[in-house]
Each structure stands twice: as C-alpha cells, then as structure tokens.
C-alpha cells in the first residue's frame, strides 16, 4: 500500500501498556510515587515481565488470579495481563480486559486514550470496523499529538476501504508543517491518484517531493512521493513531466531501482532511446532479484534495437536469457530448501532467546545463497507476522516439553516424600504409644480428688515437704521410745523438748498450709492445661497421620492428571506448528514461484525478441545476396 504512517506511530505493545497503566493509575495524581509490591505473586510476574519473558509472566498472573492471591494489585495485574496479551497478538482478549478497565472508575481522558490505542490495535490487525467503532467512542478531543494520529488513522481506514473522496475531505484542511502534515498530504495525493485525479495530486506530491528532509524517515517519504507522482504521470502519458519527480529520487535509496526504470521508460516513450539507456544500464549492475532490474534487462536490448544496434541488442538478450536461467535455477533450489522445512529451523537457531511476542524481530539472516530471497520475504508484513507466530508456537512447544520433564520430577519428589514418611511412621507411632495421655488424665483427676480431700480435712501434714515429713516422723518415733515413758527427770526434760519441737513444726505447717495448697492447686491446673493441649496435639497428629495418605493420593492424582493435559496441549501445539509451517512455506514458495513465473515470462519475451532480431538479420542477409 502507498499510504503511510510516521515510524514513531508503529505499534509497540510495551509502550501501549505503560501509557495505559500510567494513565489509569495516575489519572488523579500527577506525582509518580514508587509502587510498593504488596502481593509477592504480582512481584514475581513483574520480574518476568521486565525480563521480556511474557509467557511465564502470563502464567503466573493467571495462576495468582485463579488462587485469588492478588488482593492488593488486582487492577494492575489486569492491565499487565492485557499488555502481555497484546505482545502475543491476542488483541481481542486484550481489548476485553481494557474495556473492563474502562468503567466509571477512570477519567474521561484516560478512557479516550484507551479507546484510541484500542483503535490502533484493531487497525493493525485489519479490523477496520472495530477500529472506527473505538474512535467513535472518544468523547471530546484527544491531546494534540494523539488527535493528529487519530485523524490520520481514520483517513487510512477510508483509503483501505477505497473511499478516496472521504479521505481527501478529512485530510484536506490539515494545517502546519509537522511530520503528520507531510504524511497527510502524501496520503491525500495517493487517494487522488487512485481516484483518477492526477492533476490535483500533482501539486501535493510535488510539494512533498521537493521538501528538505531533516531525517531518514522524511527522506524516504520524499522519495515515495516522487516515485508515486512519477508513475502516476507515466500512466497519465505525461512522460516529460514524469521524469522530473522520478529524477529527484535518491540513486542509493530503497526506491531508486523503480525510479531509474521509470525514467528510462519516460525517455523511451519520448523517443529518446539513447537517454533511456543511461538509467537502464545503471540498473544492469544491481541485484537481479529486483523486478525493476529484471525488466531493465529486457528494456536495454529493446532500446538498442530501436537504435539499430541489432548485434548489441542480441548480445544483451542472450545475457538476459542466461541470467534469467541461472536465477530460475537458484529459485528452484531455494524453493526446494524451503519445502524441506530446514529453513525455518535455521531461522529459529539464529535467535535462540526465550523471549517472544510481537516485539521480537529477526535481526539477521542465515548464511547461504537463499538469504537474498529471504530478505525480500521478511520485508513482507504477512511473512514477518507468520514467522513470529511460528516462533511463538515453537517456544510453547519447548515450554510444554519442559513442563513434561517437570511432571516426572514432581512424581519422583512425591515418591521420595512418601517413602520418607513411611520410613518415619513406625518410629512416630512407637513414640506416641509410650505417651499414655489418657492415664495421665486419670492421674490428674485423682490428684484433684486427693487435694480436695486434704483441703476439706485440713490435713496439713499431707502438704508437708520431704524434710518436714521426715522431721515429723523422727519426732513421732522418739516419742514412742520406752526410755522416755519413765518419770525420771531426764525423761521428763526430753519429753518437754520433744513437745516444743513438735509444736514449732506444727505451727509452721499450719502457717504454710494455705499457700502450699494454693500453689499445689495451681500446679495441678497447669498440668491440666498441658494435658488438654497434649490431647489436642495428639488428635492433630492422629488426623495428620490419617490424612497424609489421602494428601499423597491427591497430589499423585493431580500430578498424573497433568500428564495427559500436557500431552493434549502438546498435540494441539504440534498441529498448529505444522499448519503454521505449511502456511509460511506456502507464502514463501508462492512468492518465489511468482518471481520464477515473472522470470520465465521475461525469458520467453527475450527469446521472441532475439528470434525477431535473427529473423530480421536473416532477411537482410537474404536480400543482400
């Protein structure tokens, strides 16, 4: 297509995501504050996102959402997920997410920006109706830079729909000398040419074709405008006028071959075949893969024949036939190479990074004679997008293989843990059997009854400590000695001392009875609490022992259940990979066969022209006899 956008407006999913996230998250606060990650799962997804590993990031966001682990970053995670879907070209899923985010919780400016970027997404994917629908949902005006781009977007959609008059009406009042103004004038000129209004297009395209560019992008736009105008004038049979813009095209630029060819045909149509040979001879030393170069190889001997240089014309036709033959053989070799499937494996080997998505581009070509053809193939949007999809599918296949290996690892880990549990279980059961908790509970109840009886009978001796109880026993034994039962003075004195000791000990036991009773009851209560906790822990252990086997069985079922799911997904990816490979092969082979068909056509034309020269030469030779 001839109509264009500035390079700065090329679709970039990551930029889009950042713009949307910034607009939604900071709509009310112009000051950007550092974001504190509250949910670890969101932080893990962000880590993979900033590494441009979008697939692992998507998996982690979806997993965290399913487990409801994104309590503090639910909205941010949705935006992140939408941006990553865009990275894989899933514009419908991304649009659903962004549309959900366009609730009343965001400002009009943020909604307008989001609708604009959604319109760009749908335009890039060829959904022009949805793109217009999104543009129509913008309320008021966008910021000036986006407003210009939105206007250009509408105009390009009109041109795609061949509604040239509407596109011209939309762009004709564009003011200013910005890049957008230049592109607007160029697209108006293209629309005018396509609608047959070459005279009106000439002024606009001439203006762009004579501008002073300030960068490579504007230089290329100038060349495109001159080329478009030159060929429009050629088709309108204004041959002298066509030379002027065509000669303004750079000799080393990407449009130079076609411009040189056009200049030659303009000279030829004016009858000046000698001047026509100048640009055509320049083309002869360039890449034969270019259709303009191929055509020049027939144009040169045609011009020489017109100049009555039949011998030179014949030589050039022979050279052209030989060059076309060699080129056709190279094309056959390249077609066979592509059909073998080896080409796509080599393309993937060149860039083996795990990153994927729309942002990926193949930066170099494999070495070999087929590289010159791949360069032209990769320049086409359809093949480039198809190759990205092929690479993404290959990445998914590799990822599923890794998951398959991980399933085996998980199974081994589960078996190891189960075996370790079964090895420890007998020792645990033996240790638990030694802990007679129920007997301890019975003993505690017995202690409680005894202590209640002691308290009721005020049995102070029952609460005596070991030394006090031993002392009381010694005093009692001394009292019972026969020698102390006599009435002698020594016996009476000893009995008085014994009674004194007994009275002191009794007074001490009576005094400490309440405090010892309180302490003993508190110790018994603490023991009761410990026993209750022990009973709870024992029940918990018993429950864990009963449920552990069920857990192992449940984990085993989950692990074993993943295996067929991965096999199913692997089969689906393999099928998609085969279809995508076939699709790419069809594009590549179709393009190369079209080139070969064109070369074959040129070869036939060269042979007929050569035969005509030979016939004329033979006739002239016959006449001279």
C-alpha positions in Angstrom: 0.0 0.0 0.0 1.2 3.5 -0.7 -0.4 5.5 2.2 1.8 5.7 5.3 2.1 6.4 9.0 5.2 8.0 10.6 7.6 5.5 12.1 7.0 6.9 15.5 3.5 5.6 15.4 4.4 2.0 14.8 2.6 -0.3 17.2 4.5 -1.1 20.4 2.7 -3.3 22.9 5.0 -2.4 25.8 4.7 1.4 25.2 0.9 1.0 25.0 0.9 -0.9 28.3 3.0 1.7 30.0 0.8 4.5 28.7 -2.4 2.8 29.7 -1.1 1.8 33.1 0.3 5.3 33.7 -3.0 6.9 32.6 -5.2 4.7 34.7 -3.0 4.5 37.8 -2.0 8.2 38.0 -5.0 9.9 36.5 -5.8 11.8 39.7 -2.2 12.3 40.9 0.4 14.0 38.6 3.2 13.0 41.0 4.5 9.5 40.3 5.2 7.6 43.6 7.2 4.4 43.8 4.9 1.4 43.8 5.2 -0.9 46.8 4.6 -4.6 45.8 2.2 -6.0 48.4 1.5 -9.3 46.7 4.6 -11.5 46.1 2.9 -13.2 43.2 2.5 -9.9 41.4 6.1 -9.1 42.0 7.1 -12.4 40.5 5.0 -11.7 37.4 6.6 -8.3 37.1 10.1 -9.8 37.3 9.4 -12.0 34.3 7.6 -9.1 32.5 10.6 -6.8 32.8 12.8 -9.6 31.5 10.5 -9.7 28.5 9.6 -13.3 29.3 6.0 -12.7 28.7 4.7 -16.2 28.7 6.0 -17.1 32.2 4.6 -13.8 33.4 1.2 -14.6 31.9 1.2 -18.0 33.5 1.9 -16.5 36.9 -0.7 -13.8 36.7 -3.4 -16.3 35.6 -2.4 -18.7 38.4 -2.4 -15.9 41.0 -5.8 -14.7 39.8 -7.3 -18.2 40.0 -6.0 -18.6 43.5 -7.1 -15.1 44.5 -3.6 -14.1 45.5 -3.7 -10.6 44.0 -5.6 -8.8 46.7 -3.7 -5.6 46.5 -2.8 -5.5 42.8 -5.9 -6.8 41.1 -6.3 -3.9 38.7 -2.6 -3.6 38.0 -2.4 -7.3 37.2 -5.3 -6.9 34.7 -3.5 -4.2 32.9 -0.3 -6.1 32.9 -2.1 -9.2 31.5 -3.8 -7.1 28.8 -0.4 -5.7 27.7 1.2 -9.1 27.6 -1.8 -10.5 25.5 -1.1 -7.7 23.1 2.6 -8.8 23.0 1.3 -12.2 21.6 -1.2 -10.5 19.2 -4.2 -11.6 21.2 -5.9 -8.2 20.6 -9.5 -9.5 21.3 -8.5 -10.8 24.8 -6.6 -7.6 25.5 -9.5 -5.5 24.3 -11.8 -7.3 26.6 -9.6 -6.5 29.6 -9.1 -2.9 28.6 -12.8 -2.4 28.1 -13.5 -3.8 31.6 -11.0 -1.3 32.9 -12.9 1.5 31.1 -15.6 1.5 33.8 -16.6 4.7 35.6 -13.6 4.5 37.9 -11.3 6.2 35.3 -11.3 9.7 34.0 -12.6 10.7 30.5 -9.1 11.5 29.4 -7.9 8.0 30.4 -10.9 6.4 28.6 -10.2 8.5 25.5 -6.6 7.4 25.4 -7.5 3.8 25.9 -10.1 3.9 23.1 -7.5 5.5 20.8 -5.0 2.8 21.5 -7.6 0.1 21.0 -8.4 1.6 17.7 -4.8 1.4 16.7 -4.7 -2.3 17.8 -7.7 -3.2 15.6 -6.3 -1.2 12.7 -3.0 -3.0 12.9 -4.9 -6.4 12.7 -7.2 -5.3 9.9 -10.4 -4.9 11.9 -11.4 -1.6 10.4 -15.0 -1.6 11.6 -13.9 -2.2 15.2 -11.2 0.5 14.8 -13.8 3.0 13.7 -16.1 2.0 16.5 -13.4 2.6 19.1 -12.6 6.0 17.5 -16.3 7.0 17.7 -16.4 6.3 21.4 -13.8 9.0 22.1 -15.6 11.9 23.9 -14.3 15.4 23.1 -10.8 15.7 21.8 -7.6 13.9 22.5 -4.3 15.6 23.2 -3.0 17.4 20.1 -0.4 14.7 19.2 -2.9 11.9 19.5 -5.6 13.9 17.8 -3.4 14.1 14.7 -2.7 10.5 14.7 -6.4 9.6 15.2 -7.3 11.8 12.2 -4.6 10.0 10.1 -5.9 6.7 11.4 -9.4 7.5 10.1 -8.1 8.6 6.8 -6.1 5.5 6.3 -9.1 3.3 7.1 -11.1 5.3 4.4 -8.3 4.7 1.9 -8.2 1.0 2.8 -12.0 0.9 2.0 -11.3 2.8 -1.3 -13.4 5.7 0.0 -10.9 8.2 -1.5 -13.2 11.3 -1.6 -14.0 10.9 2.1 -10.3 10.5 2.9 -9.4 13.6 0.9 -12.2 15.6 2.6 -10.9 14.5 6.0 -7.3 15.5 5.4 -7.5 18.4 3.1 -7.8 21.1 5.8 -4.7 19.8 7.7 -2.5 22.8 8.7 1.0 23.1 9.9 4.4 21.8 8.8 4.7 18.8 11.1 5.5 15.2 10.2 1.9 14.4 10.4 1.1 17.2 7.9 3.5 15.7 5.4 2.0 12.3 5.8 -1.4 13.7 5.4 -0.5 15.4 2.2 1.1 12.3 0.9 -1.9 10.2 1.7 -4.2 12.7 0.1 -2.1 12.6 -3.0 -2.3 8.8 -3.1 -6.0 8.9 -2.7 -6.3 11.5 -5.5 -4.2 9.3 -7.8 -6.3 6.2 -7.0 -9.4 8.2 -7.8 -8.0 9.3 -11.1 -7.4 12.9 -10.2 -3.8 13.1 -11.1 -3.8 16.8 -11.7 -4.9 17.6 -8.2 -2.5 15.0 -6.7 0.4 16.6 -8.6 0.6 19.8 -6.5 0.6 17.9 -3.2 3.1 15.2 -4.2 5.3 17.8 -5.8 5.4 19.8 -2.5 6.4 16.7 -0.5 8.8 15.6 -3.3 10.7 18.9 -3.1 10.8 19.4 0.7 14.1 19.5 2.6 14.0 16.4 4.9 15.6 16.5 8.3 15.9 12.8 8.9 15.9 9.4 7.1 12.2 9.0 7.6 11.3 12.2 5.9 13.9 11.5 3.1 12.2 8.1 2.4 8.8 9.9 2.4 10.1 12.4 -0.1 11.3 9.5 -2.4 8.0 7.7 -2.1 6.1 10.9 -3.0 8.3 11.4 -6.1 8.0 7.8 -7.1 4.2 7.8 -6.7 3.9 11.1 -8.7 6.3 9.9 -11.4 4.4 6.7 -12.1 1.1 8.4 -11.9 2.2 10.8 -14.6 3.6 7.9 -16.7 0.2 6.2 -16.5 -1.4 9.5 -17.5 1.0 9.6 -20.5 2.7 12.8 -19.3 6.2 11.4 -20.0 8.2 14.6 -19.9 6.6 15.7 -16.6 7.1 12.2 -15.1 10.9 12.5 -15.5 11.1 15.4 -13.1 9.9 13.7 -9.9 11.5 10.4 -10.8 14.9 12.1 -11.1 14.5 13.5 -7.6 14.6 10.0 -6.1 17.9 9.1 -4.5 20.2 6.8 -6.5 21.1 4.8 -3.4 17.7 4.7 -1.7 15.3 1.8 -1.4 13.1 3.3 -4.3 15.9 4.0 -6.7 15.6 0.9 -8.9 12.0 1.6 -9.7 12.7 5.3 -10.2 15.5 4.5 -12.7 13.3 2.1 -14.6 10.6 4.8 -14.8 13.0 7.5 -16.0 14.1 5.1 -18.7 10.6 4.4 -19.9 9.7 8.1 -19.9 12.7 8.8 -22.2 11.7 5.8 -24.3 8.1 7.0 -24.7 9.5 10.4 -25.7 11.6 8.6 -28.4 14.9 9.3 -26.8 16.2 5.7 -26.5 19.8 6.8 -26.2 19.0 8.7 -23.0 16.7 5.8 -21.9 19.8 3.5 -21.8 21.5 5.6 -19.2 19.3 4.7 -16.2 18.7 1.2 -17.5 22.4 0.5 -17.8 22.8 1.6 -14.2 20.2 -1.0 -13.2 22.1 -3.7 -15.0 24.7 -3.9 -12.3 22.2 -4.2 -9.5 20.5 -7.2 -7.8 18.7 -9.3 -10.3 16.1 -10.3 -7.7 14.5 -6.8 -8.1 11.7 -6.8 -10.7 12.9 -3.4 -11.9 16.4 -4.8 -12.6 14.8 -7.8 -14.4 12.7 -5.5 -16.6 15.7 -3.4 -17.4 17.5 -6.4 -18.8 14.8 -6.5 -21.5 14.5 -2.8 -21.9 18.2 -2.3 -22.7 18.2 -4.5 -25.8 14.8 -3.1 -26.8 16.3 0.4 -26.8 19.4 -0.9 -28.7 17.2 -2.5 -31.3 15.4 0.9 -31.7 18.8 2.5 -32.2 19.6 -0.1 -34.9 22.3 -1.8 -32.9 20.9 -5.2 -33.5 24.1 -7.1 -32.7 24.4 -5.4 -29.3 20.7 -6.0 -28.7 21.1 -9.7 -29.5 24.1 -10.0 -27.1 22.1 -8.3 -24.3 19.1 -10.6 -24.9 21.4 -13.6 -24.7 22.9 -12.3 -21.5 19.4 -11.7 -20.1 18.3 -15.2 -21.1 21.4 -16.7 -19.4 20.9 -14.6 -16.3 17.2 -15.5 -16.1 18.1 -19.2 -16.5 20.6 -19.0 -13.6 18.2 -17.1 -11.5 15.4 -19.6 -12.2 17.7 -22.4 -11.1 18.6 -20.6 -7.9 14.9 -20.0 -7.3 14.2 -23.8 -7.8 17.0 -24.6 -5.3 15.6 -22.1 -2.7 12.0 -23.4 -3.2 13.3 -27.0 -2.5 15.2 -25.7 0.5 12.0 -24.0 1.9 9.8 -27.1 1.2 12.3 -29.3 3.2 11.5 -27.2 6.3 15.2 -26.7 7.1 14.9 -23.0 6.5 12.6 -22.4 9.5 14.8 -24.4 11.9 17.7 -22.3 10.9 15.8 -19.1 11.3 14.9 -20.2 14.9 18.5 -21.1 15.6 19.7 -17.6 14.7 17.9 -16.1 17.7 17.5 -18.7 20.4 16.4 -16.4 23.2 13.3 -17.4 25.1 11.6 -14.0 24.7 8.7 -14.0 22.2 5.7 -11.9 21.1 5.2 -9.1 18.7 8.2 -7.1 19.9 10.5 -9.8 18.6 12.1 -9.3 15.2 14.6 -11.4 13.2 17.7 -9.2 13.1 19.9 -11.3 10.8 19.6 -14.0 8.2 21.2 -17.4 7.9 24.2 -17.6 5.6 23.7 -19.2 2.3 22.5 -18.4 -1.3 18.9 -18.4 -0.2 19.4 -15.4 2.2 18.9 -12.9 -0.7 15.4 -14.3 -1.2 14.6 -14.4 2.5 15.5 -10.8 2.8 12.7 -9.9 0.4 10.3 -12.4 2.1 11.0 -11.0 5.5 10.3 -7.5 4.3 6.6 -8.5 3.8 4.2 -8.0 6.7 2.4 -11.2 6.2 5.5 -13.4 6.3 7.0 -11.5 9.2 3.9 -11.9 11.3 3.6 -15.5 10.3 7.2 -16.1 11.3 6.6 -14.5 14.7 3.6 -16.8 15.3 5.8 -19.8 14.2 8.4 -18.8 16.7 5.9 -18.4 19.5 4.5 -21.8 18.7 7.9 -23.3 18.8 8.5 -21.6 22.2 5.3 -23.0 23.5 6.3 -26.5 22.3 9.6 -26.2 24.1 7.9 -24.9 27.2 5.5 -27.9 27.2 8.4 -30.2 26.9 10.0 -28.6 29.9 6.7 -29.0 31.8 6.6 -32.6 30.8 10.0 -33.1 32.3 8.9 -31.3 35.4 6.0 -33.6 35.8 8.4 -36.6 36.0 10.5 -34.6 38.6 7.3 -33.8 40.6 6.4 -37.5 40.5 9.9 -38.5 41.8 9.7 -35.9 44.5 6.3 -37.1 45.6 7.5 -40.8 45.7 10.6 -39.7 47.7 8.5 -37.8 50.3 6.0 -40.7 50.6 8.8 -43.2 51.2 10.4 -40.9 53.8 7.0 -40.6 55.5 6.5 -44.3 55.5 10.0 -44.8 56.9 9.4 -42.4 59.8 5.9 -43.5 60.6 6.8 -46.6 62.7 9.2 -44.6 64.9 6.5 -41.9 65.4 3.8 -44.5 66.3 6.2 -46.2 68.8 7.0 -42.8 70.4 3.3 -42.0 70.6 2.5 -45.3 72.2 4.8 -44.5 75.1 2.9 -41.3 75.9 -0.1 -42.5 77.9 -2.0 -39.3 77.9 -5.3 -40.9 79.0 -3.6 -42.4 82.0 -2.1 -39.0 82.8 -5.6 -37.5 82.7 -6.8 -40.2 85.1 -3.9 -39.5 87.5 -4.6 -35.8 87.3 -8.3 -36.3 88.2 -7.1 -38.5 91.1 -4.7 -35.7 92.3 -7.6 -33.3 92.2 -9.8 -35.5 94.4 -6.9 -36.0 96.9 -6.2 -32.3 97.1 -9.9 -31.6 97.7 -9.9 -34.2 100.5 -6.8 -32.6 102.0 -8.4 -29.2 101.8 -11.6 -30.4 103.4 -9.9 -32.2 106.3 -7.3 -29.5 106.6 -4.6 -32.3 106.6 -1.6 -30.0 107.0 0.8 -33.0 107.2 -0.3 -34.2 103.7 1.1 -31.0 102.2 4.4 -31.1 104.2 7.6 -31.3 102.1 10.0 -34.1 102.3 12.2 -32.7 105.1 9.2 -31.6 107.1 7.6 -35.0 106.8 10.9 -36.7 107.7 11.3 -34.5 110.8 7.7 -35.2 111.9 8.4 -38.9 111.6 11.6 -38.7 113.7 9.7 -36.7 116.4 7.0 -39.3 116.4 9.4 -42.2 116.7 11.3 -40.5 119.6 8.0 -40.0 121.4 7.4 -43.7 121.3 10.7 -44.7 122.8 10.2 -46.8 126.1 13.0 -44.9 127.9 11.0 -41.7 127.6 8.0 -43.2 129.3 9.6 -43.2 132.8 9.2 -40.4 135.4 12.9 -39.6 135.8 13.9 -36.0 135.4 16.0 -36.7 132.3 13.0 -38.4 130.6 10.6 -35.5 131.6 13.1 -32.9 130.2 13.5 -34.8 126.9 9.7 -35.1 126.6 9.3 -31.3 127.1 11.9 -30.6 124.4 10.2 -33.0 122.0 6.8 -31.3 122.6 8.4 -28.0 121.9 9.9 -29.2 118.6 6.6 -30.8 117.7 4.7 -27.6 118.5 7.1 -25.5 116.4 6.8 -27.9 113.4 3.0 -28.0 113.8 2.8 -24.2 113.9 5.0 -24.0 110.8 2.9 -26.5 108.9 -0.3 -24.8 109.9 1.0 -21.4 108.9 2.1 -22.6 105.4 -0.9 -24.8 104.7 -3.0 -22.2 102.7 -0.1 -21.0 100.5 1.1 -24.6 99.8 -2.4 -25.6 99.0 -2.8 -22.7 96.5 0.5 -23.4 94.8 -0.3 -27.1 94.6 -3.7 -26.4 93.1 -2.2 -24.0 90.6 0.4 -26.6 89.5 -2.4 -29.1 89.1 -4.3 -26.6 86.9 -1.2 -26.0 84.8 -0.8 -29.7 84.4 -4.5 -29.9 83.3 -4.0 -27.3 80.7 -0.9 -29.0 79.4 -2.8 -32.3 79.3 -5.6 -30.6 77.3 -3.0 -29.2 74.8 -1.4 -32.6 74.6 -4.7 -34.2 73.8 -5.3 -31.6 71.1 -1.9 -32.2 69.6 -2.4 -35.9 69.7 -5.7 -35.6 67.9 -4.0 -33.4 65.4 -1.2 -35.9 64.9 -3.7 -38.7 64.5 -5.6 -36.7 62.0 -2.5 -35.8 60.1 -1.5 -39.5 60.0 -4.9 -40.4 58.7 -5.0 -37.5 56.1 -1.4 -37.8 55.0 -2.0 -40.8 52.9 -5.0 -39.0 51.3 -2.8 -36.0 50.6 -0.3 -38.2 48.9 -3.1 -39.8 46.8 -4.5 -36.3 45.9 -1.1 -35.0 44.9 -0.4 -38.1 42.9 -3.8 -37.7 41.1 -3.0 -34.0 40.3 0.5 -34.9 39.0 -0.8 -37.8 37.0 -3.7 -35.7 35.7 -1.3 -33.1 34.3 0.4 -35.6 32.1 -2.5 -36.2 29.7 -3.4 -32.5 29.7 0.1 -31.6 28.7 0.1 -34.3 26.0 -3.2 -32.9 24.7 -1.8 -29.4 24.6 1.4 -30.6 23.0 -0.5 -32.3 20.3 -2.5 -29.2 19.6 0.6 -27.1 19.5 2.3 -29.6 17.2 -0.7 -29.5 14.9 -0.7 -25.6 14.9 3.0 -25.6 14.4 2.6 -27.9 11.3 -0.2 -25.7 9.9 1.9 -22.5 10.5 5.0 -24.1 8.9 2.8 -25.0 5.9 1.3 -21.5 5.9 4.8 -19.9 5.8 6.0 -22.4 3.2 3.0 -21.5 1.0 3.7 -17.8 1.3 7.4 -18.2 0.7 7.1 -20.8 -2.1 4.2 -18.8 -3.7 6.3 -15.6 -3.7 9.3 -17.4 -5.2 7.2 -19.2 -7.8 5.6 -15.8 -8.7 9.2 -14.5 -9.2 10.1 -17.5 -11.3 6.9 -17.1 -13.4 7.9 -13.5 -14.0 11.4 -14.5 -15.0 10.0 -17.2 -17.2 7.8 -14.6 -18.9 10.8 -12.3 -19.3 12.7 -15.2 -20.7 10.0 -16.0 -23.3 9.9 -12.3 -24.2 13.7 -12.2 -24.6 13.7 -15.4 -26.8 10.9 -14.0 -29.0 12.7 -10.6 -29.3 16.0 -12.5 -30.0 14.3 -14.6 -32.6 12.8 -11.5 -34.2 16.3 -9.9 -34.4 17.6 -13.1 -36.0 14.7 -13.1 -38.5 15.4 -9.5 -39.5 19.1 -10.3 -39.8 18.4 -13.3 -41.9 16.0 -11.4 -44.1 18.6 -8.6 -44.6 21.3 -11.2 -45.4 18.9 -12.9 -47.9 18.2 -9.5 -49.6 21.9 -8.7 -50.0 22.5 -11.9 -51.9 
